[in-house]
Amino acid sequence: MKFLISKIFSHLLPKDGMGKRVTKKKLRRIDRWFLLVTIILSLFGILMVYDSSVAIAIRDFGTPYYFVREQLKWLILGGVALFVFSRIDYHIWKKFALPMLLVTLLLLMAVFVPGIGIRALGAHRWLNVGFFILQPAELSKLVLVIYLSAWFSRDEKDRFMAFLLLVGMVLGLVILEPDLGTAIVILSIALLLYFLSGAPVVQFLLLLPILFVGTVGVAVIAPYRFRRITTFFNPESDPLGASYQIRQILLALGSGGWLGVGIGQSRQRYEYLPEANTDSIFAIVGEEVGFIGALAVLVLFIFLIWRGFRIGRGAPDAFGRLLALGISSWIGMQTLINLAAMVALLPLTGVPLPLVSYGGSSLIILLSALGIVLNISRHESLSR
């Protein structure tokens, strides 16, 4: 019996570069700086979700604590997921990459099925799984990173068209929901991973006009997206309509000054700023802690992303390298798109700020992904 148990556990141990099983003693500790910054940003997110949601929580639920209670519950679940995923050898995800992708595609289609999918504000983005409301588009970010990392870690020629077909299928389902912001993030992650896998630069040059025409076409087809683009170029055109949110965002950021109005002292949270606890939460951050505080938050994100790339560079194999780089790129692109929209460098796309914005699916899935990166960090020494 002892022999059988030892054989089972030996198969769960990771392999080194020569394909040999390594003992637990050979694994280093997880990257504590990466974990620390993750915890700081997550806890800061709890504080800002409470500050930004007080007014709408009282209006809709009669208590100022509704949204922060929900976010805290999701943070606890996400923390458990982070711990579990950090203990699971990351190589196992390579084996389940294809089944996970197929299940995710089914979930993306299920949002349109009456009785299963939830329609809200004209969008089909959520699934009611009984005890939890799942947003499959958020799950697709992690699953696509895992699948592409597994695929690109193998030497293979002429995969350009297959790559376009796969990404186009995922993007098509996400855009139909509709969720253009998430689609842009997914496309960015996929292209970065394809580039990092050593793809020829000429293929990216061929993609640029296709991506430009496709993005403009998708934006122009939907009237509300077209209005966002026109007001982005001319914010004065509809001050009480399409450009109202960005004007309130800039007003919040400007009101913060250098040091902010103080934690809990935001005025824009009193239903002046739309989506204050989700997509526009950074405006509340800038208002309450000012330019210095907002810059500190930005530095934390940059440090987290840099640390993730550092873990990827030290991974013992191509799959681990691409997986860590892909997850770090996901955080980086989503943060960049959100913050660029907050300072009017990009049109508003509805992309949440990672770890800070309110949202259960986003927080739990992102913490799970960060747990995978932490597990990769335990294997860094094997490649040195």
C-alpha positions in Angstrom: 0.0 0.0 0.0 2.8 2.5 0.9 4.5 1.6 -2.4 1.3 2.3 -4.4 0.7 5.6 -2.6 4.3 6.7 -3.2 4.0 5.9 -6.9 0.8 7.9 -7.2 2.3 10.9 -5.6 5.4 10.6 -7.6 3.4 11.2 -10.8 2.1 14.5 -9.3 5.6 15.9 -8.9 6.9 18.2 -11.6 9.6 17.3 -14.1 12.9 19.0 -14.7 14.3 19.9 -18.1 15.5 16.3 -18.6 12.1 14.9 -17.9 13.0 13.5 -14.5 10.8 13.8 -11.5 12.0 16.3 -8.9 11.4 16.1 -5.2 9.6 18.7 -3.2 12.9 19.9 -1.6 14.2 21.0 -5.0 11.3 23.4 -5.5 11.9 27.0 -4.3 9.4 29.1 -2.5 6.7 31.0 -4.4 7.5 34.6 -5.4 6.6 36.4 -2.2 6.8 39.9 -3.8 4.3 38.8 -6.5 2.0 37.4 -3.8 2.4 40.5 -1.6 1.4 43.0 -4.4 -1.5 40.8 -5.4 -2.8 40.9 -1.8 -2.3 44.7 -1.5 -4.2 45.4 -4.7 -7.0 43.0 -3.8 -7.5 44.6 -0.3 -7.3 48.0 -1.8 -10.0 46.9 -4.2 -12.2 46.0 -1.3 -11.8 49.5 0.2 -12.5 51.2 -3.2 -15.5 49.1 -4.0 -17.0 50.1 -0.6 -16.2 53.8 -1.2 -17.5 53.9 -4.7 -20.7 51.9 -4.1 -22.2 53.4 -1.0 -24.8 55.5 -2.7 -26.0 53.0 -5.2 -26.0 50.2 -2.6 -28.3 52.3 -0.3 -30.5 53.2 -3.3 -30.9 49.6 -4.6 -30.5 47.4 -1.5 -31.1 49.7 1.5 -27.6 49.1 3.0 -24.2 50.7 2.2 -22.5 47.3 2.6 -24.1 45.2 -0.2 -21.4 45.5 -2.8 -18.5 45.3 -0.5 -19.9 42.2 1.2 -20.3 40.6 -2.2 -16.8 41.6 -3.2 -15.3 40.3 0.1 -17.1 37.0 -0.4 -15.6 36.7 -3.9 -12.2 37.7 -2.6 -12.3 34.9 -0.1 -13.2 32.4 -2.8 -10.6 33.8 -5.0 -8.0 33.6 -2.3 -8.8 29.9 -1.8 -8.5 29.4 -5.6 -5.2 31.3 -5.6 -3.8 29.0 -2.8 -5.1 25.8 -4.5 -3.8 26.8 -8.0 -0.4 27.8 -6.5 -0.1 24.2 -5.1 -1.0 22.4 -8.3 1.8 21.6 -10.7 1.2 23.9 -13.7 2.1 21.2 -16.2 -1.3 19.6 -15.5 -3.1 22.4 -17.3 -1.3 21.4 -20.5 -3.1 18.1 -20.5 -6.5 19.7 -19.9 -6.1 22.6 -22.3 -8.3 21.2 -25.1 -11.2 20.0 -22.9 -11.2 23.3 -21.1 -11.3 25.2 -24.4 -14.3 23.1 -25.6 -16.2 23.6 -22.4 -15.5 27.4 -22.5 -16.8 27.6 -26.1 -20.0 25.8 -25.0 -20.4 28.2 -22.0 -20.0 31.2 -24.4 -22.8 29.8 -26.5 -24.9 28.9 -23.5 -25.4 32.6 -22.5 -27.8 32.9 -25.4 -30.0 30.0 -24.2 -33.2 31.1 -22.5 -33.4 30.0 -18.9 -29.7 29.5 -18.6 -28.2 32.7 -19.9 -29.0 36.0 -18.1 -29.9 39.1 -20.2 -29.3 42.4 -18.6 -29.0 45.9 -20.0 -29.4 44.5 -23.5 -26.5 42.0 -23.2 -26.1 38.2 -22.9 -23.0 37.9 -20.8 -23.9 35.8 -17.7 -24.9 32.3 -16.8 -26.9 31.4 -13.7 -25.2 28.3 -12.3 -27.3 28.2 -9.2 -25.0 29.4 -6.4 -23.0 31.8 -8.6 -23.4 34.1 -11.6 -20.6 33.2 -14.1 -19.4 35.4 -16.9 -17.9 33.0 -19.5 -16.0 35.8 -21.3 -13.8 36.3 -18.2 -13.1 32.5 -18.1 -12.2 32.5 -21.8 -9.3 34.8 -21.1 -7.6 32.3 -18.8 -8.6 29.3 -20.8 -7.3 30.8 -24.1 -4.0 31.7 -22.4 -3.6 28.1 -21.2 -4.6 26.6 -24.6 -2.4 28.9 -26.7 0.5 28.4 -24.3 0.2 24.6 -24.7 -0.2 24.9 -28.4 2.7 27.3 -29.0 5.1 25.4 -26.8 5.2 22.7 -29.5 7.2 23.2 -32.7 4.7 23.4 -35.5 4.7 25.1 -38.9 1.8 26.8 -40.8 -0.4 27.4 -37.8 -1.3 31.0 -38.8 -4.7 30.2 -40.3 -5.6 27.8 -37.5 -4.7 30.5 -35.0 -6.9 33.1 -36.8 -9.8 30.6 -36.9 -9.6 29.8 -33.2 -9.3 33.4 -32.1 -12.0 34.5 -34.5 -14.4 31.9 -33.1 -13.8 33.0 -29.5 -14.0 36.7 -30.5 -17.2 36.2 -32.5 -19.0 34.7 -29.5 -17.8 37.4 -27.2 -18.7 40.2 -29.6 -22.2 38.8 -30.0 -22.9 39.1 -26.3 -22.0 42.0 -27.0 -18.7 42.7 -25.1 -16.3 44.6 -27.3 -14.0 45.6 -24.4 -13.4 42.0 -23.4 -13.0 41.0 -27.1 -10.2 43.6 -27.4 -8.4 42.2 -24.3 -8.7 38.7 -25.6 -7.4 39.7 -29.0 -4.5 41.5 -27.5 -3.5 38.5 -25.3 -3.7 36.1 -28.2 -1.6 38.3 -30.5 1.0 38.9 -27.8 1.3 35.1 -27.1 1.6 34.4 -30.8 4.4 37.0 -31.1 6.2 35.7 -28.0 6.1 32.2 -29.4 8.4 33.3 -32.2 6.0 33.9 -35.0 7.2 35.8 -38.1 6.8 39.6 -37.9 5.5 39.7 -41.5 2.3 37.9 -40.3 1.6 40.7 -37.9 2.0 43.3 -40.7 -0.6 41.4 -42.7 -2.9 41.4 -39.7 -2.8 45.1 -39.0 -5.2 46.3 -41.8 -7.5 43.4 -41.2 -7.7 44.2 -37.4 -8.2 47.9 -38.1 -11.1 47.4 -40.6 -12.7 44.7 -38.3 -12.5 46.9 -35.2 -13.9 49.9 -37.0 -16.6 47.8 -38.6 -17.8 46.3 -35.3 -17.7 49.7 -33.6 -19.7 51.4 -36.4 -22.4 48.7 -36.6 -23.6 49.2 -33.0 -25.1 52.7 -32.6 -24.0 53.1 -28.9 -20.4 52.2 -29.8 -20.4 54.6 -32.7 -21.6 57.4 -30.4 -18.8 56.6 -28.0 -16.2 57.0 -30.8 -17.7 60.3 -32.0 -17.8 61.7 -28.5 -14.3 60.6 -27.9 -13.1 62.8 -30.8 -15.6 65.6 -29.8 -16.4 65.4 -26.1 -18.5 68.6 -26.3 -21.0 67.1 -28.8 -23.3 65.3 -26.3 -22.4 66.5 -22.7 -25.5 65.0 -21.1 -25.6 61.8 -23.2 -22.8 59.7 -24.8 -19.9 61.9 -23.4 -21.4 62.3 -19.9 -19.4 59.5 -18.3 -16.0 60.5 -19.6 -16.7 64.1 -18.5 -17.6 62.9 -15.0 -14.5 60.7 -15.0 -12.2 63.7 -15.8 -14.0 65.8 -13.3 -13.4 63.2 -10.6 -9.7 62.9 -11.5 -9.3 66.7 -11.6 -11.0 67.2 -8.3 -8.4 64.9 -6.6 -5.5 67.2 -7.3 -2.1 66.0 -5.9 -3.2 64.4 -2.7 -7.0 63.8 -3.1 -10.0 64.8 -1.2 -9.5 61.9 1.3 -10.6 58.3 1.6 -14.4 58.1 1.8 -14.8 61.7 0.7 -15.6 61.3 -3.0 -18.4 63.4 -4.3 -18.7 61.7 -7.7 -19.8 58.4 -6.1 -23.1 60.0 -5.2 -24.6 58.8 -8.5 -22.8 61.5 -10.6 -20.4 59.0 -12.1 -21.8 56.0 -14.0 -20.3 52.6 -13.2 -18.3 54.1 -10.3 -17.7 50.7 -8.7 -16.8 48.8 -11.8 -15.3 50.3 -15.0 -14.8 53.8 -13.7 -13.5 52.9 -10.2 -10.1 54.4 -11.0 -11.8 57.8 -11.2 -12.9 57.4 -7.6 -9.3 56.3 -6.7 -7.9 59.5 -8.3 -10.5 61.7 -6.6 -9.9 60.2 -3.1 -6.1 59.7 -3.1 -5.1 62.2 -5.7 -2.4 62.0 -8.3 0.2 60.7 -5.9 -2.0 57.9 -4.7 -3.2 57.0 -8.2 0.5 56.9 -9.3 1.3 54.5 -6.4 -1.5 52.2 -7.6 -0.1 52.3 -11.1 3.4 51.5 -9.8 2.0 48.5 -8.0 0.4 47.2 -11.3 3.7 47.8 -13.2 5.6 45.9 -10.5 3.1 43.0 -10.6 3.4 42.7 -14.3 7.2 43.0 -14.3 7.4 40.3 -11.6 5.1 38.1 -13.7 7.4 38.5 -16.8 10.4 37.8 -14.6 8.8 34.5 -13.5 8.1 33.7 -17.1 11.7 34.2 -18.2 12.8 31.9 -15.4 10.3 29.1 -16.2 12.0 25.7 -16.9 10.1 25.1 -20.2 8.3 26.8 -23.0 4.8 26.1 -21.7 5.6 27.7 -18.3 7.2 30.6 -20.0 4.3 31.3 -22.3 1.8 30.7 -19.5 3.3 33.2 -17.1 3.9 35.8 -19.9 0.4 35.3 -21.2 -1.2 35.9 -17.8 1.0 38.9 -17.1 0.2 40.3 -20.5 -3.5 39.8 -19.7 -3.2 41.9 -16.6 -1.1 44.5 -18.4 -3.4 44.9 -21.4 -6.5 45.1 -19.3 -4.9 47.7 -17.0 -3.6 49.7 -19.9 -7.0 49.8 -21.7 -8.9 50.7 -18.5 -6.5 53.5 -17.5 -6.2 54.8 -21.0 -10.0 55.1 -21.2 -10.0 56.9 -17.8 -7.7 59.7 -19.1 -9.5 59.9 -22.5 -6.7 58.4 -24.5 -9.1 55.6 -25.7 -12.9 55.4 -26.0 -14.7 53.9 -23.0 -14.9 50.1 -23.6 -16.3 48.8 -20.3 -13.1 47.0 -19.3 -12.7 46.6 -15.5 -9.5 47.4 -13.6 -8.0 44.1 -12.5 -8.3 43.1 -8.8 -9.8 46.5 -8.0 -13.1 46.8 -9.9 -16.3 45.1 -8.5 -17.0 41.8 -10.1 -17.1 38.1 -9.0 -16.1 36.2 -12.1 -13.3 38.6 -12.9 -11.8 38.6 -9.4 -12.0 34.8 -8.9 -10.7 33.9 -12.3 -7.9 36.4 -12.2 -6.8 35.2 -8.7 -6.8 31.6 -10.0 -4.6 32.7 -12.9 -2.2 34.5 -10.5 -2.1 31.3 -8.5 -0.8 29.5 -11.6 1.9 32.1 -12.0 2.9 31.6 -8.4 3.2 27.8 -9.0 5.5 28.5 -12.0 7.6 30.7 -9.8 8.3 27.6 -7.6 10.0 25.9 -10.5 12.3 28.8 -11.6 15.4 27.3 -9.9 15.0 24.1 -12.0 16.1 26.0 -15.1 19.1 27.7 -13.5 
